[in-house]
Amino acid sequence: MTQGSIRLSTIERVQAFTAAMGEFGFEVDLASGRYIVNGKSIMGILSLDLGHPITVTAEVPEEQRERFLQVLQSFA
């Protein structure tokens, strides 16, 4: 399991994040407080409190881990 923390403080960042996550064939979960949403869903992400850091969790295949972590870093 791979976890990281990101900030999605604008609509543009949310759109860019969902587009980036769409490149991956595995599920991505975002958690804020007690809420967990699909990391590929703009509507789900917009239901979170975007004023705080968001925890990203995914079961990333080993061959895609480095690329996934690079993408997460760009939203840190």
N, C-alpha and C positions, 0 to 999 in steps of 0.2 A: 504494500500500500504506500502510495506517495502522497505527502501532504505539503501544503505551502500556504502562505498568506498573501493576499492581494488587496488592492484598493481599486474600486470601480466608482469613482466620484462623479463621472459625467456620463451622459447618454452615449456619447461617442466611444468612451472606453468600454461600456457595456456591449455595444455593437461590435467593436473590434475583438473583445474577448470571446463572444459567442461565435464569431467567424473563425477565430483561431481554434477554438475547441471543436468546431465542426470538422476540422482536418483529421481529428483522431477518431478511431473506430470504437473506442471504449467509453463507458459512462464516466461522467465527471459530476461530482456533487459539490455544491457550495453551501456552507453553513454560516449563519449569523445568529448568534444567540441560540435559541432553541429551534430555529427554522432551518430546514434543509431543502434545497431546490436543485433541479436539474441545471447543471452548468452550461447547457446548450440552449436554454430557454430564456429569451429576452424577458418575457412576461414574468417568469419565475424570479429572475435576478432583480427585476424592478420591484418585486414585492419585499425584498430585503431592505434593511437599514443600511444604505450605502455610505453613511457617514462614518462607519466603523470598518476596521479591517474584516475581510471575509476569508474564511478557511476553505481551501480547495482540497478535496480528497478524491483520489482515483486509483484504480488498480491498473497500473501502467505496465505494459509488456516491456521487458528489459531492453529490447532493441529500440524502443521509442522513448525511454526514460530521459535521456539527455536532451532531446528536442523538446519534450514536454516541460522539463525544468527551465529551459531557455525561454519558452513562451511565458511561463509563470513569472520569471524574473522580470520580463518586460512590463508586467502589470503590478509589480511590487511597489 
